[in-house]
Amino acid sequence: MNIQEIFADGISGIHITNNTIRVDLMTLQPHLKSENGQPVFNINHRLILPLEGFVQGFGLQQQILKQLADAGVIKKQEDNTAD
């Protein structure tokens, strides 16, 4: 199996077109600074998924977040919604 690995520092945007989700991945450009001295990020990859695949991936991410919270790696956010 030949798997291509892609690194991203984060997600810069998510766009919905019909039943297709486009996720723009960004990476930090450490050698570049904005006019106010902030790091510059560059969109360098786009992940394109059908709506069904995006929803499935979101479910997997929720499972990982729960595992990380249960292990104490991250804190659970309190639900601040009014009843």
C-alpha positions as CSV (number, residue, x, y, z in Angstrom):
1,M,0.0,0.0,0.0
2,N,1.3,3.4,-1.0
3,I,-0.1,6.2,1.2
4,Q,0.7,9.8,0.6
5,E,1.0,11.8,3.8
6,I,0.1,15.5,3.9
7,F,0.9,17.7,6.8
8,A,-1.2,20.8,7.7
9,D,-1.0,23.2,10.6
10,G,-4.7,23.7,10.4
11,I,-7.9,24.3,8.4
12,S,-8.3,27.7,6.9
13,G,-11.8,27.2,5.5
14,I,-14.6,24.8,4.7
15,H,-16.8,25.4,1.6
16,I,-20.0,23.6,0.6
17,T,-21.0,23.2,-3.0
18,N,-24.1,21.0,-3.6
19,N,-23.2,17.7,-1.9
20,T,-19.5,18.3,-1.9
21,I,-17.4,19.7,1.0
22,R,-14.0,21.3,0.3
23,V,-11.6,21.7,3.2
24,D,-8.7,24.1,2.7
25,L,-5.6,23.0,4.6
26,M,-3.0,25.6,5.6
27,T,0.6,25.5,6.7
28,L,2.7,28.1,8.5
29,Q,5.3,29.8,6.4
30,P,8.0,30.5,9.1
31,H,10.1,32.6,6.9
32,L,7.3,35.0,6.1
33,K,5.7,37.6,8.4
34,S,2.6,39.8,7.8
35,E,2.8,43.6,7.9
36,N,2.0,43.5,11.7
37,G,4.6,40.8,12.3
38,Q,2.2,37.9,12.6
39,P,3.1,34.5,11.0
40,V,1.8,33.9,7.5
41,F,-0.2,30.8,6.7
42,N,-0.5,29.5,3.1
43,I,-3.3,27.3,1.8
44,N,-1.5,24.5,0.1
45,H,-3.9,21.6,-0.2
46,R,-7.7,21.1,-0.5
47,L,-9.5,18.0,0.7
48,I,-12.7,17.3,-1.3
49,L,-15.3,15.0,0.1
50,P,-18.8,14.0,-0.6
51,L,-21.2,15.1,2.2
52,E,-21.5,11.6,3.4
53,G,-17.7,11.2,3.8
54,F,-17.4,14.5,5.6
55,V,-20.1,13.5,8.1
56,Q,-18.4,10.1,8.7
57,G,-15.1,11.9,9.2
58,F,-16.6,14.3,11.7
59,G,-18.0,11.4,13.7
60,L,-14.5,9.9,13.8
61,Q,-13.0,13.2,15.0
62,Q,-15.6,13.4,17.8
63,Q,-14.5,9.9,18.9
64,I,-10.9,11.0,19.0
65,L,-11.8,14.2,21.0
66,K,-13.6,12.0,23.5
67,Q,-10.6,9.7,23.9
68,L,-8.3,12.7,24.3
69,A,-10.6,14.3,26.9
70,D,-11.0,11.0,28.8
71,A,-7.2,10.6,28.9
72,G,-6.9,14.2,30.2
73,V,-4.9,15.4,27.2
74,I,-7.5,18.1,26.5
75,K,-10.3,19.6,28.6
76,K,-13.9,19.0,27.9
77,Q,-15.8,22.2,27.0
78,E,-18.8,22.9,29.2
79,D,-22.1,23.2,27.4
80,N,-23.1,26.9,27.9
81,T,-26.4,26.7,26.1
82,A,-29.5,27.8,28.0
83,D,-32.2,25.2,28.7
